[in-house]
Amino acid sequence: MVITEVDGWPMGESLEDLTEYAGAQGAEGYDVHEVRLCRCAACGGHVFGVHGDLDEHAAKRVCRGCGAEHFIADSGEYWDDTGAGIMVCECDGDGDEEDFNVAVSYSLYADGDGIRAIAITSRCVACGRLGYWDDWMIRGGEMHLVDRA
């Protein structure tokens, strides 16, 4: 794992770097207990376009390999296409919609009976910049959301 800094930005070379970065960022100010790298259930790909609504705390990833769409955690319950934007990197990779590796971090309650908060982080495939997208409180026993990264 090699996380470096370039012009004040954290940079990573691999999925392992993204996992380390995601774990260190926290979720809504809480420690992270589990990190899941996003992987397309349809084709196994790890490269996505990311769409999100920061006001509603909702995010959707679109697989670059097969085009499958997947809502992250409970995002489908709050999704509204009219408020959604796309994640971009300042390097302006390949144009309007850039490619990212994505990780979802989970802060769990001490008794392990629920998720306190989640956070979404990314690694730009074009330049390696590690970034933070959004986080939100879950505050419940919805442990099944760990499998909806």
DSSP file (Angstrom, degrees, kcal/mol; ACC not computed):
  #  RESIDUE AA STRUCTURE BP1 BP2  ACC     N-H-->O    O-->H-N    N-H-->O    O-->H-N    TCO  KAPPA ALPHA  PHI   PSI    X-CA   Y-CA   Z-CA
    1    1 A M              0   0    0      0, 0.0     2,-0.4     0, 0.0    11,-0.0   0.000 360.0 360.0 360.0 131.7    0.0    0.0    0.0
    2    2 A V        +     0   0    0      2,-0.0     2,-0.6    12,-0.0    11,-0.5  -0.804 360.0 175.2-139.8  94.7    1.4    3.3   -1.0
    3    3 A I        +     0   0    0     -2,-0.4     9,-0.2     9,-0.1     2,-0.2  -0.899  16.3 172.2 -99.2 121.7   -0.6    6.5   -0.3
    4    4 A T  E     -A   11   0A   0      7,-2.0     7,-2.8    -2,-0.6     2,-0.4  -0.572  27.9-120.4-115.7-179.1    1.3    9.6   -1.3
    5    5 A E  E     -A   10   0A   0      5,-0.2     2,-0.4    -2,-0.2   124,-0.0  -0.996  22.7-179.0-129.6 130.9    0.5   13.2   -1.4
    6    6 A V  E >  S-A    9   0A   0      3,-2.4     3,-2.0    -2,-0.4    -2,-0.0  -0.986  77.0 -18.1-130.0 120.7    0.6   15.4   -4.5
    7    7 A D  T 3  S-     0   0    0     -2,-0.4    -1,-0.1     1,-0.3    -2,-0.0   0.837 129.5 -51.6  52.1  36.8   -0.2   19.1   -4.3
    8    8 A G  T 3  S+     0   0    0      1,-0.2    -1,-0.3     0, 0.0    -3,-0.0   0.460 115.3 114.9  85.1   1.0   -2.0   18.4   -1.1
    9    9 A W  E <   -A    6   0A   0     -3,-2.0    -3,-2.4   122,-0.0    -1,-0.2  -0.869  68.3-120.0-108.0 136.7   -4.2   15.6   -2.4
   10   10 A P  E     -A    5   0A   0      0, 0.0   120,-2.9     0, 0.0     2,-0.4  -0.541  32.8-163.5 -71.3 138.6   -3.9   12.0   -1.2
   11   11 A M  E     -AB   4 129A   0     -7,-2.8    -7,-2.0   118,-0.3     2,-0.3  -0.962   7.3-169.3-126.9 141.4   -3.0    9.6   -4.1
   12   12 A G        -     0   0    0    116,-3.2    -9,-0.1    -2,-0.4     3,-0.0  -0.951  18.5-160.2-131.2 152.0   -3.3    5.9   -4.3
   13   13 A E  S    S+     0   0    0    -11,-0.5     2,-0.3    -2,-0.3    -1,-0.1   0.558  72.8  20.0-103.1 -12.2   -2.0    3.3   -6.7
   14   14 A S  S  > S-     0   0    0    -12,-0.1     4,-1.5   114,-0.1     5,-0.1  -0.886  81.5 -94.9-150.7 173.9   -4.4    0.4   -6.0
   15   15 A L  H  > S+     0   0    0     -2,-0.3     4,-2.3     1,-0.2     5,-0.1   0.834 121.3  59.6 -64.0 -32.8   -7.6   -0.9   -4.5
   16   16 A E  H  > S+     0   0    0      1,-0.2     4,-2.2     2,-0.2    -1,-0.2   0.877 102.2  52.3 -63.8 -37.5   -5.7   -1.6   -1.3
   17   17 A D  H  > S+     0   0    0      2,-0.2     4,-2.6     1,-0.2    -1,-0.2   0.904 108.5  50.7 -63.8 -40.7   -4.8    2.1   -1.0
   18   18 A L  H  X S+     0   0    0     -4,-1.5     4,-3.0     2,-0.2    -2,-0.2   0.913 108.8  51.7 -63.3 -42.2   -8.4    3.0   -1.4
   19   19 A T  H  X S+     0   0    0     -4,-2.3     4,-2.1     2,-0.2    -2,-0.2   0.923 111.7  46.4 -60.2 -45.1   -9.3    0.5    1.4
   20   20 A E  H  X S+     0   0    0     -4,-2.2     4,-1.5     2,-0.2    -2,-0.2   0.931 114.5  47.4 -62.7 -46.2   -6.7    2.0    3.7
   21   21 A Y  H  X S+     0   0    0     -4,-2.6     4,-1.2     1,-0.2    -2,-0.2   0.923 110.8  51.8 -60.8 -46.3   -7.9    5.6    2.9
   22   22 A A  H  X S+     0   0    0     -4,-3.0     4,-0.7     1,-0.2     3,-0.5   0.899 109.1  50.3 -60.1 -42.3  -11.5    4.7    3.4
   23   23 A G  H  < S+     0   0    0     -4,-2.1     9,-0.6     1,-0.2     3,-0.3   0.831 110.3  49.9 -65.9 -32.0  -10.9    3.2    6.8
   24   24 A A  H  < S+     0   0    0     -4,-1.5    -1,-0.2    -3,-0.2    -2,-0.2   0.693  99.1  66.7 -80.5 -19.2   -9.0    6.3    7.9
   25   25 A Q  H  < S-     0   0    0     -4,-1.2     4,-0.2    -3,-0.5    -1,-0.2   0.778  89.3-148.3 -76.9 -26.4  -11.6    8.8    6.9
   26   26 A G     <  -     0   0    0     -4,-0.7     2,-0.4    -3,-0.3     5,-0.2  -0.135  14.9 -97.8  80.5 174.3  -14.3    7.8    9.3
   27   27 A A  B >  S-C   30   0B   0      3,-2.2     3,-1.8    -4,-0.1    92,-0.1  -0.934  92.5 -22.4-138.7 111.1  -18.1    8.1    8.8
   28   28 A E  T 3  S-     0   0    0     -2,-0.4     3,-0.1     1,-0.3    -2,-0.1   0.822 128.2 -52.0  55.7  33.5  -20.0   11.1   10.2
   29   29 A G  T 3  S+     0   0    0      1,-0.3    -1,-0.3    -4,-0.2     2,-0.3   0.424 115.9 115.0  87.2  -1.2  -17.1   11.5   12.6
   30   30 A Y  B <  S-C   27   0B   0     -3,-1.8    -3,-2.2     1,-0.1    -1,-0.3  -0.693  73.6 -96.2-101.3 155.0  -17.2    7.9   13.9
   31   31 A D        -     0   0    0     -2,-0.3     2,-0.4    -5,-0.2    77,-0.2  -0.334  38.5-120.2 -64.1 148.6  -14.5    5.3   13.6
   32   32 A V        +     0   0    0     -9,-0.6    75,-0.3    75,-0.2     3,-0.1  -0.780  28.9 177.7 -93.8 134.9  -14.9    2.8   10.7
   33   33 A H        +     0   0    0     73,-3.1     2,-0.3    -2,-0.4    74,-0.2   0.604  68.7  23.7-109.3 -20.0  -15.1   -0.8   11.5
   34   34 A E  E     -D  106   0C   0     72,-1.6    72,-3.1     2,-0.0     2,-0.4  -0.992  58.2-164.3-150.7 140.1  -15.6   -2.3    8.1
   35   35 A V  E     -D  105   0C   0     -2,-0.3     2,-0.5    70,-0.2    70,-0.2  -0.991   6.7-166.6-124.9 132.0  -14.7   -1.3    4.5
   36   36 A R  E     -D  104   0C   0     68,-2.9    68,-2.8    -2,-0.4     2,-0.3  -0.978  14.7-141.1-119.3 124.8  -16.3   -2.9    1.4
   37   37 A L  E     -D  103   0C   0     -2,-0.5     2,-0.3    66,-0.2    66,-0.3  -0.655  31.2-113.1 -76.9 136.4  -14.8   -2.3   -2.0
   38   38 A C        +     0   0    0     64,-3.2     2,-0.4    -2,-0.3    64,-0.3  -0.532  40.0 176.7 -74.1 135.0  -17.6   -1.9   -4.6
   39   39 A R        -     0   0    0     -2,-0.3     2,-0.3    62,-0.1     7,-0.2  -0.998  34.8-110.7-139.7 134.0  -17.7   -4.8   -7.1
   40   40 A C     >  -     0   0    0      5,-2.8     4,-1.8    -2,-0.4    29,-0.0  -0.477  17.9-153.2 -67.7 125.9  -20.3   -5.2   -9.8
   41   41 A A  T  4 S+     0   0    0     -2,-0.3    -1,-0.2     1,-0.2    29,-0.0   0.765  92.7  51.2 -69.3 -25.2  -22.5   -8.2   -9.1
   42   42 A A  T  4 S+     0   0    0      1,-0.1    -1,-0.2     3,-0.1    -2,-0.0   0.910 132.5   3.1 -81.1 -43.6  -23.2   -8.7  -12.8
   43   43 A C  T  4 S-     0   0    0      2,-0.1    -2,-0.2    25,-0.0    -1,-0.1   0.507  91.2-115.3-125.2  -7.8  -19.7   -8.7  -14.2
   44   44 A G     <  +     0   0    0     -4,-1.8    -3,-0.1     1,-0.2     0, 0.0   0.506  60.2 154.7  85.5   3.6  -17.2   -8.5  -11.3
   45   45 A G        -     0   0    0     -6,-0.1    -5,-2.8     1,-0.1    -1,-0.2  -0.207  36.9-161.1 -67.7 156.7  -15.9   -5.1  -12.4
   46   46 A H        +     0   0    0     -7,-0.2     2,-0.5    55,-0.0    56,-0.3   0.178  63.7  91.5-119.8  12.7  -14.3   -2.5  -10.0
   47   47 A V        +     0   0    0     54,-0.1    17,-2.7    52,-0.0    18,-0.5  -0.949  52.8 165.9-118.2 129.2  -14.6    0.6  -12.2
   48   48 A F  E     -FE  63 100C   0     52,-3.0    52,-2.5    -2,-0.5     2,-0.4  -0.927  39.1-131.2-139.0 156.4  -17.7    2.8  -11.9
   49   49 A G  E     -F   62   0C   0     13,-2.4    13,-2.9    -2,-0.3     2,-0.5  -0.852  35.8-144.6 -94.5 146.5  -19.2    6.1  -12.7
   50   50 A V  E     -F   61   0C   0     -2,-0.4    37,-3.1    37,-0.3     2,-0.4  -0.968  17.5-175.4-123.5 129.9  -20.9    7.6   -9.5
   51   51 A H  E     +FG  60  86C   0      9,-3.0     9,-3.1    -2,-0.5     2,-0.3  -0.927  17.2 163.6-117.0 143.5  -24.0    9.6   -9.4
   52   52 A G  E     -FG  59  85C   0     33,-2.5    33,-3.1    -2,-0.4     2,-0.5  -0.998  40.0-139.3-159.2 162.1  -25.3   11.2   -6.2
   53   53 A D  E  >> -F   58   0C   0      5,-2.6     5,-1.6    -2,-0.3     4,-1.1  -0.926  16.6-169.5-123.5 101.2  -27.6   13.6   -4.5
   54   54 A L  T  45S+     0   0    0     -2,-0.5    -1,-0.1    29,-0.2    81,-0.1   0.795  85.9  56.0 -65.2 -29.4  -25.6   15.2   -1.6
   55   55 A D  T  45S+     0   0    0     28,-0.2    -1,-0.2     1,-0.2    -2,-0.0   0.884 116.9  34.7 -69.5 -37.7  -28.7   16.8   -0.2
   56   56 A E  T  45S-     0   0    0     -3,-0.3    -2,-0.2     2,-0.1    -1,-0.2   0.488 105.9-125.9 -93.3  -4.8  -30.6   13.5    0.1
   57   57 A H  T  <5 +     0   0    0     -4,-1.1     2,-0.4     1,-0.2    -3,-0.2   0.975  62.1 139.5  54.0  59.1  -27.4   11.4    0.9
   58   58 A A  E   < -F   53   0C   0     -5,-1.6    -5,-2.6    20,-0.1     2,-0.3  -0.990  28.4-178.1-133.9 140.6  -28.1    9.0   -1.9
   59   59 A A  E     -F   52   0C   0     13,-0.4    13,-2.6    -2,-0.4     2,-0.4  -0.997   8.3-170.7-143.3 146.1  -25.5    7.5   -4.3
   60   60 A K  E     -FH  51  71C   0     -9,-3.1    -9,-3.0    -2,-0.3     2,-0.4  -0.997  10.9-151.4-134.8 137.5  -25.7    5.1   -7.3
   61   61 A R  E     -FH  50  70C   0      9,-2.7     9,-2.2    -2,-0.4     2,-0.5  -0.891   3.3-155.8-111.4 144.7  -22.8    3.5   -9.1
   62   62 A V  E     -FH  49  69C   0    -13,-2.9   -13,-2.4    -2,-0.4     7,-0.2  -0.975  21.8-125.3-121.4 119.2  -22.8    2.5  -12.7
   63   63 A C  E  >  -F   48   0C   0      5,-2.8     4,-1.5    -2,-0.5   -15,-0.2  -0.414   9.1-154.6 -66.8 130.9  -20.5   -0.2  -13.8
   64   64 A R  T  4 S+     0   0    0    -17,-2.7    -1,-0.2     1,-0.2   -16,-0.1   0.710  91.7  56.1 -76.8 -20.5  -18.2    0.8  -16.7
   65   65 A G  T  4 S-     0   0    0    -18,-0.5    -1,-0.2     3,-0.1   -17,-0.1   0.905 131.6  -0.3 -77.7 -42.5  -17.8   -2.9  -17.7
   66   66 A C  T  4 S-     0   0    0      2,-0.1    -2,-0.2   -21,-0.0    -1,-0.1   0.492  90.5-115.2-129.7  -7.8  -21.5   -3.8  -18.2
   67   67 A G     <  +     0   0    0     -4,-1.5    -3,-0.1     1,-0.3     2,-0.1   0.480  56.9 156.1  85.4   1.9  -23.6   -0.7  -17.4
   68   68 A A        -     0   0    0     -6,-0.1    -5,-2.8     1,-0.1     2,-0.4  -0.377  32.3-143.4 -63.6 139.5  -25.3   -2.3  -14.4
   69   69 A E  E     -H   62   0C   0     -7,-0.2     2,-0.4    -2,-0.1    -7,-0.2  -0.842  19.0-178.8-106.7 143.7  -26.6    0.3  -11.9
   70   70 A H  E     -H   61   0C   0     -9,-2.2    -9,-2.7    -2,-0.4     2,-0.3  -0.978  22.4-136.2-145.3 126.5  -26.6   -0.2   -8.1
   71   71 A F  E     -H   60   0C   0     -2,-0.4     2,-0.4   -11,-0.2   -11,-0.2  -0.650  29.0-123.1 -78.6 137.4  -27.8    2.0   -5.3
   72   72 A I    >   -     0   0    0    -13,-2.6     3,-2.1    -2,-0.3   -13,-0.4  -0.710  64.5 -43.3 -86.1 129.0  -25.3    2.1   -2.4
   73   73 A A  T 3  S-     0   0    0     75,-3.3     3,-0.4    -2,-0.4    -2,-0.1  -0.286 126.2 -16.2  53.6-123.7  -26.8    1.1    1.0
   74   74 A D  T >  S+     0   0    0      1,-0.2     3,-1.5     2,-0.1     4,-0.4   0.158 100.6 116.8 -96.0  18.7  -30.3    2.6    1.4
   75   75 A S  G X>  +     0   0    0     -3,-2.1     3,-1.6     1,-0.3     4,-0.7   0.796  62.4  68.1 -60.0 -32.3  -29.9    5.2   -1.4
   76   76 A G  G 34 S+     0   0    0     -3,-0.4     3,-0.4     1,-0.3    -1,-0.3   0.798  93.6  59.6 -59.6 -28.3  -32.7    3.7   -3.5
   77   77 A E  G <4 S+     0   0    0     -3,-1.5    -1,-0.3     1,-0.2    -2,-0.2   0.722 116.0  32.5 -70.7 -21.4  -35.2    4.9   -0.8
   78   78 A Y  T <4 S+     0   0    0     -3,-1.6    -1,-0.2    -4,-0.4    -2,-0.2   0.323  87.7 132.3-117.5   4.8  -34.2    8.5   -1.3
   79   79 A W     <  +     0   0    0     -4,-0.7     2,-0.3    -3,-0.4     3,-0.1  -0.352  21.4 167.8 -71.7 137.2  -33.2    8.6   -4.9
   80   80 A D    >>  -     0   0    0     -2,-0.1     3,-1.6     1,-0.1     4,-0.5  -0.885  25.9-152.3-145.7 112.3  -34.5   11.4   -7.2
   81   81 A D  G >4 S+     0   0    0     -2,-0.3     3,-0.8     1,-0.3    -1,-0.1   0.776  92.0  66.7 -56.6 -28.3  -32.9   11.8  -10.6
   82   82 A T  G 34 S+     0   0    0      1,-0.2    -1,-0.3    -3,-0.1    -3,-0.0   0.782 106.6  39.4 -69.2 -24.5  -33.7   15.5  -10.7
   83   83 A G  G <4 S+     0   0    0     -3,-1.6   -29,-0.2     2,-0.1    -1,-0.2   0.425  93.3 111.0-101.4   1.2  -31.2   16.3   -7.8
   84   84 A A    <<  +     0   0    0     -3,-0.8   -31,-0.2    -4,-0.5     2,-0.2  -0.523  40.2 179.6 -84.6 142.1  -28.5   13.9   -8.8
   85   85 A G  E     -G   52   0C   0    -33,-3.1   -33,-2.5    -2,-0.2     2,-0.4  -0.706  27.6-105.7-123.3 179.1  -25.1   15.0  -10.1
   86   86 A I  E     -G   51   0C   0    -35,-0.2     2,-0.3    -2,-0.2   -35,-0.2  -0.854  27.0-115.8-111.5 147.5  -22.0   13.0  -11.2
   87   87 A M        +     0   0    0    -37,-3.1    11,-0.7    -2,-0.4     2,-0.3  -0.625  39.5 178.5 -77.0 134.1  -18.8   12.6   -9.4
   88   88 A V        -     0   0    0     -2,-0.3     2,-0.3     9,-0.1     9,-0.1  -0.928  22.2-134.3-132.5 159.5  -15.9   14.1  -11.2
   89   89 A C    >   -     0   0    0     -2,-0.3     3,-1.9     1,-0.1     4,-0.1  -0.849  23.7-121.7-110.1 150.5  -12.2   14.5  -10.4
   90   90 A E  T 3  S+     0   0    0     -2,-0.3    -1,-0.1     1,-0.3     0, 0.0   0.675 110.1  69.2 -65.2 -15.3  -10.2   17.7  -10.8
   91   91 A C  T 3  S-     0   0    0      1,-0.0    -1,-0.3    38,-0.0    -3,-0.0   0.663  98.3-138.6 -75.7 -13.2   -7.9   15.9  -13.2
   92   92 A D    X   -     0   0    0     -3,-1.9     3,-0.7     2,-0.1    -2,-0.1   0.844  27.5-166.2  57.2  36.9  -10.9   15.8  -15.7
   93   93 A G  T 3   -     0   0    0      1,-0.2     3,-0.1     6,-0.1     5,-0.1   0.703  63.3 -13.6 -12.7 -99.8   -9.9   12.2  -16.6
   94   94 A D  T 3  S-     0   0    0      1,-0.2     2,-0.4     3,-0.1    -1,-0.2   0.091 110.4 -84.9-110.8  22.0  -11.7   11.2  -19.7
   95   95 A G  S <  S-     0   0    0     -3,-0.7    -1,-0.2     1,-0.2     3,-0.1  -0.920  89.0  -2.6 121.6-141.6  -14.3   13.9  -20.0
   96   96 A D  S    S+     0   0    0     -2,-0.4     2,-0.6     1,-0.2    -1,-0.2   0.912 127.8  35.9 -63.6 -49.0  -17.7   14.4  -18.5
   97   97 A E  S    S-     0   0    0     -3,-0.2    -1,-0.2    -9,-0.1     2,-0.1  -0.925  79.9-160.1-113.0 116.5  -18.1   11.1  -16.6
   98   98 A E        -     0   0    0    -11,-0.7     2,-0.4    -2,-0.6   -48,-0.3  -0.443  17.8-109.7 -95.5 167.8  -15.0    9.8  -15.0
   99   99 A D        +     0   0    0     -2,-0.1    26,-2.4   -50,-0.1    27,-0.5  -0.798  38.0 175.8-101.2 134.6  -14.0    6.3  -13.8
  100  100 A F  E     -EI  48 124C   0    -52,-2.5   -52,-3.0    -2,-0.4     2,-0.4  -0.969  33.0-135.8-136.0 148.8  -13.6    5.5  -10.1
  101  101 A N  E     - I   0 123C   0     22,-2.4    22,-2.2    -2,-0.3     2,-0.4  -0.842  38.7-154.1 -89.0 143.9  -12.9    2.6   -7.8
  102  102 A V  E     - I   0 122C   0     -2,-0.4   -64,-3.2   -64,-0.3     2,-0.4  -0.956  17.3-173.6-129.5 141.5  -15.4    3.0   -5.0
  103  103 A A  E     -DI  37 121C   0     18,-2.4    18,-2.5    -2,-0.4     2,-0.5  -0.980  11.9-151.2-130.7 146.2  -15.4    1.9   -1.3
  104  104 A V  E     -DI  36 120C   0    -68,-2.8   -68,-2.9    -2,-0.4     2,-0.4  -0.978  13.1-156.8-117.2 127.7  -18.1    2.1    1.3
  105  105 A S  E     -DI  35 119C   0     14,-2.9    14,-1.8    -2,-0.5     2,-0.4  -0.811   5.0-155.6-105.1 143.7  -17.0    2.4    5.0
  106  106 A Y  E     -DI  34 118C   0    -72,-3.1   -73,-3.1    -2,-0.4   -72,-1.6  -0.975   9.7-158.8-124.7 128.5  -19.3    1.4    7.9
  107  107 A S  E     - I   0 117C   0     10,-2.9     9,-3.2    -2,-0.4    10,-1.4  -0.935  25.0-161.1 -99.5 122.0  -19.2    2.6   11.5
  108  108 A L  E     - I   0 115C   0     -2,-0.6     7,-0.2     7,-0.3     2,-0.1  -0.697  21.6-103.4-105.2 154.4  -20.9   -0.1   13.6
  109  109 A Y    >   -     0   0    0      5,-2.3     3,-2.2    -2,-0.3     5,-0.3  -0.425  38.4-110.1 -68.9 152.6  -22.5    0.1   17.0
  110  110 A A  T 3  S+     0   0    0      1,-0.3    -1,-0.1     2,-0.1    -2,-0.0   0.805 118.5  53.9 -57.1 -33.3  -20.3   -1.4   19.8
  111  111 A D  T 3  S-     0   0    0      1,-0.1    -1,-0.3     3,-0.0    -2,-0.0   0.522 108.6-125.0 -81.6  -3.3  -22.7   -4.4   20.3
  112  112 A G  S <  S+     0   0    0     -3,-2.2    -2,-0.1     2,-0.2    -1,-0.1   0.604  77.3 119.6  73.8  11.4  -22.5   -5.2   16.5
  113  113 A D  S    S-     0   0    0      1,-0.1     2,-0.3    29,-0.0    30,-0.2   0.330  74.3  -0.5 -93.0   8.4  -26.3   -4.9   16.2
  114  114 A G  S    S-     0   0    0     -5,-0.3    -5,-2.3    28,-0.1     2,-0.5  -0.988  70.9 -91.0-179.3 170.4  -26.4   -2.1   13.6
  115  115 A I  E     -IJ 108 140C   0     25,-1.7    25,-1.8    -2,-0.3    24,-0.4  -0.856  23.4-173.5 -99.2 127.7  -24.8    0.4   11.4
  116  116 A R  E     -     0   0C   0     -9,-3.2    22,-2.6    -2,-0.5    23,-1.2   0.912  67.6 -19.3 -82.9 -49.3  -24.3    3.9   12.9
  117  117 A A  E     -IJ 107 137C   0    -10,-1.4   -10,-2.9    20,-0.3    -1,-0.3  -0.982  54.9-146.4-156.7 159.3  -23.1    5.6    9.7
  118  118 A I  E     -IJ 106 136C   0     18,-2.5    18,-1.9    -2,-0.3     2,-0.3  -0.911   7.7-162.8-128.5 159.9  -21.6    5.0    6.3
  119  119 A A  E     -IJ 105 135C   0    -14,-1.8   -14,-2.9    -2,-0.3     2,-0.5  -0.994  10.3-144.7-140.9 146.5  -19.1    6.9    4.1
  120  120 A I  E     +IJ 104 134C   0     14,-3.1    13,-3.0    -2,-0.3    14,-1.0  -0.954  23.4 172.8-114.6 125.5  -18.4    6.7    0.4
  121  121 A T  E     -IJ 103 132C   0    -18,-2.5   -18,-2.4    -2,-0.5     2,-0.3  -0.833   8.0-164.8-126.4 166.3  -14.8    7.2   -0.8
  122  122 A S  E     -IJ 102 131C   0      9,-2.7     9,-2.5    -2,-0.3     2,-0.4  -0.944  19.8-142.9-148.5 165.5  -13.2    6.8   -4.2
  123  123 A R  E     -IJ 101 130C   0    -22,-2.2   -22,-2.4    -2,-0.3     2,-0.3  -0.983  29.2-127.9-131.7 120.5  -10.0    6.5   -6.2
  124  124 A C  E  >  -I  100   0C   0      5,-2.5     4,-2.2    -2,-0.4   -24,-0.2  -0.534  11.9-151.2 -68.4 125.9   -9.9    8.2   -9.7
  125  125 A V  T  4 S+     0   0    0    -26,-2.4    -1,-0.2    -2,-0.3   -25,-0.1   0.849  91.9  53.4 -67.8 -33.8   -8.7    5.6  -12.2
  126  126 A A  T  4 S+     0   0    0    -27,-0.5    -1,-0.2     1,-0.1   -26,-0.1   0.909 130.6   6.9 -70.1 -42.9   -7.1    8.2  -14.4
  127  127 A C  T  4 S-     0   0    0      2,-0.1    -2,-0.2     0, 0.0    -1,-0.1   0.599  91.4-119.5-120.4 -14.2   -4.9   10.0  -11.8
  128  128 A G     <  +     0   0    0     -4,-2.2  -116,-3.2     1,-0.3     2,-0.1   0.468  52.9 158.8  88.4   1.8   -5.1    7.9   -8.6
  129  129 A R  B     -B   11   0A   0   -118,-0.2    -5,-2.5    -6,-0.1     2,-0.4  -0.393  33.4-141.9 -64.6 131.2   -6.5   10.8   -6.5
  130  130 A L  E     +J  123   0C   0   -120,-2.9     2,-0.3    -7,-0.2    -7,-0.2  -0.777  29.1 175.5 -92.5 136.9   -8.3    9.5   -3.4
  131  131 A G  E     -J  122   0C   0     -9,-2.5    -9,-2.7    -2,-0.4     2,-0.5  -0.955  32.4-125.8-146.4 162.7  -11.4   11.4   -2.4
  132  132 A Y  E     +J  121   0C   0     -2,-0.3   -11,-0.2   -11,-0.2     3,-0.1  -0.915  22.6 177.1-109.5 127.8  -14.3   11.6   -0.1
  133  133 A W  E     -     0   0C   0    -13,-3.0     2,-0.3    -2,-0.5    -1,-0.2   0.908  54.1 -41.3 -98.0 -59.9  -17.8   11.7   -1.6
  134  134 A D  E     -J  120   0C   0    -14,-1.0   -14,-3.1   -77,-0.0    -1,-0.3  -0.983  42.5-158.4-164.2 160.8  -20.4   11.7    1.1
  135  135 A D  E     +J  119   0C   0     -2,-0.3     2,-0.3   -16,-0.3   -16,-0.2  -0.982  12.9 176.4-145.2 158.5  -21.4   10.2    4.5
  136  136 A W  E     -J  118   0C   0    -18,-1.9   -18,-2.5    -2,-0.3     2,-0.2  -0.993  32.1 -99.5-158.5 159.1  -24.7    9.8    6.4
  137  137 A M  E     +J  117   0C   0     -2,-0.3   -20,-0.3   -20,-0.2   -21,-0.1  -0.550  25.7 175.9 -79.5 142.6  -26.2    8.4    9.5
  138  138 A I  E     -     0   0C   0    -22,-2.6   -22,-0.2    -2,-0.2   -21,-0.2   0.715  13.8-174.8-107.0 -48.7  -28.1    5.1    9.3
  139  139 A R  E     +     0   0C   0    -23,-1.2     2,-0.3   -24,-0.4   -23,-0.2   0.850  46.4  78.1  58.5  44.4  -28.8    4.7   13.1
  140  140 A G  E    S-J  115   0C   0    -25,-1.8   -25,-1.7     2,-0.0    -1,-0.2  -0.943  91.7 -84.0-162.4-173.9  -30.3    1.3   13.0
  141  141 A G  S    S+     0   0    0     -2,-0.3     2,-2.5   -27,-0.3     3,-0.3   0.112  70.9 128.9 -88.2  20.7  -30.1   -2.4   12.8
  142  142 A E    >   +     0   0    0    -27,-0.2     3,-2.2     1,-0.2     4,-0.2  -0.304  18.0 154.2 -77.6  58.3  -30.0   -2.6    9.1
  143  143 A M  G >   +     0   0    0     -2,-2.5     3,-1.8     1,-0.3     4,-0.4   0.728  61.6  74.7 -60.9 -21.6  -26.9   -4.8    8.9
  144  144 A H  G >  S+     0   0    0      1,-0.3     3,-1.2    -3,-0.3    -1,-0.3   0.737  80.3  73.1 -62.6 -20.4  -28.0   -6.1    5.5
  145  145 A L  G X  S+     0   0    0     -3,-2.2     3,-1.6     1,-0.3   -72,-0.3   0.701  79.6  72.9 -68.6 -17.6  -26.8   -2.7    4.1
  146  146 A V  G <  S+     0   0    0     -3,-1.8     3,-0.5     1,-0.3    -1,-0.3   0.839  96.8  50.6 -62.3 -31.5  -23.2   -3.8    4.6
  147  147 A D  G <  S+     0   0    0     -3,-1.2    -1,-0.3    -4,-0.4    -2,-0.2   0.351  97.0  72.0 -88.1   6.6  -23.8   -6.1    1.6
  148  148 A R    <         0   0    0     -3,-1.6   -75,-3.3     1,-0.2    -1,-0.2  -0.187 360.0 360.0-113.7  40.2  -25.1   -3.2   -0.5
  149  149 A A              0   0    0     -3,-0.5    -1,-0.2   -77,-0.2   -77,-0.1   0.477 360.0 360.0 -71.3 360.0  -21.9   -1.4   -1.0
